[in-house]
Each structure stands twice: as C-alpha cells, then as structure tokens.
C-alpha cells in the first residue's frame, strides 16, 4: 500500500479502480483485498473498545479518528480478512484528508470496481456502517 496518500480522495478512488481493473475475476480481486488487509498498520489492542467499535458489521470492526478538521487520520482493523481489505480501501480514500473533503466524498469506487454486486448483504451493511461512522467523525470535526 502507498505510504503517501494520493493528492485527493478522487485520485485515490481512481487509483483503486485502475488496480482492480488488472484482475480478471473476483477470486483474484478477493485475494487482492485480503492482501491489502494484511498490510494495514498494526492496531493497538487498547483501542479495541466499545467506543471505537463500528456497529452494523457482522465481523468486529474498530475505527479510531485523530487529527482535526484540517487533516483527519483514521486507523481501523477487523477480525475478518476481507473486511480488513475493505478497510484498507476506505482508509486510502478517506484518511489523511480535510474533514470537508471526507464529508463531501461519495464512495464511488465501491460501485466502479463492482464491489457492490460481490459483497454479501451483511458485508455491504457493515461497509455502509463504517463509512457512516467515518463521515460522522469528520462532520463532528467541522
């Protein structure tokens, strides 16, 4: 995963769409998601609390915000390999951005890479819950 965030959330989404275009089928794309999840930064166990838990996910997901309206940073982790990959994508688009950009950015990449059609209803609900919580943190910072 890139250590330098793309210049904008829109560019990050474009990069994700380009990367997923390399894979011919969803077996390869799921494997790529799992690999992305394995590259998430280590997550502190003391942040695995109810305060940071994302409700609405079937698997356990924790999302920790930091920073301020000018630049918000997020760390997150899941006990599910595929969900951790989804987190990696979400963090590429939304972390280390101004709160106003986070709130204004729709997650078009989910539809653009075909992910919306290939997630179970429970994973789709969990992804929506994670995005809602992340945007709520950004809105609160504004």
N, C-alpha and C positions, 0 to 999 in steps of 0.2 A: 504494500500500500504506500502511496506517496506520503512523504513526511511533510511536504509543502502543500498546503491547501491550494486548489485552483483559485484563480482571481475572483471568481463569483460562484454562487450556487448554481446558476445557469450553466456555467462552464463545467462544473463538477457533474451535473446531470448529463450533459453532452458526452463527457468522457466515459461515464458509466455505460451509456447507450452504445458507444463505439466499442468498448471492451466486450460487452455481451454479444455484439454482432459477430465476433470471432468464432463463437461456439455454434456448432451445427444443430445441437439438440439440447433438450432440457436436462438430460443426465449430466452432460458436461457443464451446463450452467449451474446446476445444483452443486456439483463438485467445486466449481469456482467460488460459489457462495460460502461453502464450508471452509475452503482455503482462506478466503477473506476474513472469516470469523476467527480463524486461528491466529491471524495477525493483529487482532485487537490488542491494545496496550493492556498490561496487567491491571486488574481491577482490585482495589483494596477491599479486603473482606469486611472491614469495619463500615463500609458504605452499603453493604448488603442488608439494609434496614427497610422497615415498612415505609419510612418517609420517602425513600427513593424508588420503591417498587412501582412498576407500571402495572396497574390493574387492567384487566381485559385481555391479558395474554394468558394462553394456556400454559406456556412454559414460564419459568421465573425470569423476569427482566428487571434490571435496575438501571436507572438513568440519573446521573448526577450533573447538575449545572454548575458552572462557575463563570467568573467574569462579570461584565456589566453590559449595559445597552450598547456600548461601542464595540464590544467584542465578547461574544459568548462562546464558552467552550463546554463541550459535553463529553462525559465518559459514560460508557454503558457496557453491560455484559448480560448474557443469558446462559441458562443451563442447557440450551438447545444449540446444536452446531449450525443448523440452517438459520435459526433466528439470530445467532451471533453474526452470521454473514449479512443478514438484512440490516443489523445494527451498523456494521461496517459501512454499508452503502449510505445509510441515513446520516451517519456522522460525517462522511465525505461531503455530503450536500449541505448539512446544517451546522456543523461545528466550526468554531473559529470564524464566525461571521457576526456582523452587526445584528442586533435584535430585530430591527425594522426589516432587514432582508430575510431573516428567518421567518417572520410572521407573513411576509408577502410571497414567499416562495411555495408554490404548489409542487408536490412530489410527482411531476410528470414522468420521471424515469420509471416509475412502477408500471405505468401503462405502456410506455415506449419500449421497454425490454420484454414485454409480455408477461411480466411477473404477476400482474393482477389475475390472469387466467390460470396460473400454475401454483397458486397458493391455496391451501385448504381454507375453508371459511374461518376456522379458529386462528390460523396464522394471519389471515387478512385482517381480522378484528384486532389482533394483537399489534400488528403493524400500524393500524389506524390509531389505536390507543397510545402507542409510543409517539407517533407524530403529534397527536393532540397534546400530550403532556409536554413534549419538547417546545411546541409553539406556545403553550400556556406559560412556561418558564420565560420564554422570550417576551411575550406580551407583558408579563409582570415586571420585566426589567425596563420596559419603555416608560 
